[in-house]
């Protein structure tokens, strides 16, 4: 998978309201993360819906899951998040040369 495709997949995962809300909640929770049930309680998501959205975020490489006893904790993969942000801003203000388009006539 190319670098652009990898970042596009991560951004596509964040392009859904529920997944973006989950991700932002996990960012607020920090490295400790949150249990699946706690995420559902905070956001009012049904368990099956939450599982689907978490799976998408995990598959996109943005969220990590860790089993601690009987609980599954979810946390942001902060290095992955920083890579996506770096990708988005890496060429900030570097300038763009616009060439006139040739006339189709």
N, C-alpha and C positions, 0 to 999 in steps of 0.2 A: 504494500500500500504506500503510495507516495505521501510526502509530508502534507501536501495540500488536501489530499483525500482524507488523511487522518484527522486533520483539523476540521474539515467540512463535516465529518461524521460527528465530532464532538459538538460542533455548533448546531448541527441538526438536532441532536439530542436535547440541547437546551432550547430549541425552538418550539417547545410545547409548554403551555402555561403551567401545567402540573409539575413537569420535570424541572422547569426553571424555579418554581417555588420550592421544590424538594432540595435542589442544589443550593439555593440561597439560604435555606434553613440549616443545611449541613455546614455551609461556610460559617454561619453564625455560631454553630456548635463547636467549631474548631477541631483539633486533632482527635479529641476524645470521641467525637461522633455521637450518633443517637441510635437507639434501638428502633427497629422497624415499627413497633407499636407506638413509640413516642412520636415518630414522624407522622403516622396516621392520625394520632390524636391532635397534633398541632395543626394539621392541614385539613382534617375532616375527610380523608380519603379512605375508601373501602380497602380492606386487605388485598383483594385480588387486583384492584386497580393500582395500588401502591406497589405491589410486587412487579407488575408489568413495567411501570415507570422506572423503578429502581434497576431492574434488569437492563433496560435500555441505557441508563446512565453508566452502569458497570461495563456493559459491552462497548460503550464509547470511550472507556478509559478514564472517566471523570470521577467515579465513585469506587471506593474500596469497601469490601465487606469482610468482616472478621467474626467468626463464631467465638463467643466467650461463654462457655458452659452451654446453657440452653438458649441463650439469646444471640441474635445476629445484630452486630453493630455496623453502621454505615458511616463512612467519613469521606470527605473530599480528598482526592489525590491532589494535594496542593502543588507538587511539582508539575503534574500534568496541566493543572489549571494555569500555572504560570507560563508553561510552554504555549498554550493557546493564546493567552494574553500577549505574550511576546511576539507570536506570529502575527497577531492583528496589528500590533503597533511597531513592528520592526522597521518599517519604511516610512514612519511618520515624518512628514514635512521634508522629505528628501527631494521633492520636486518631480514634476512630470512635464515632459516635453510633448506638446501637442503639435502634430503635423497636420497641415490642411489636407482634407480628403480630396481625392481626385474627382472631378466632375463625371457623373455617369452619362452625361449627354453627349 
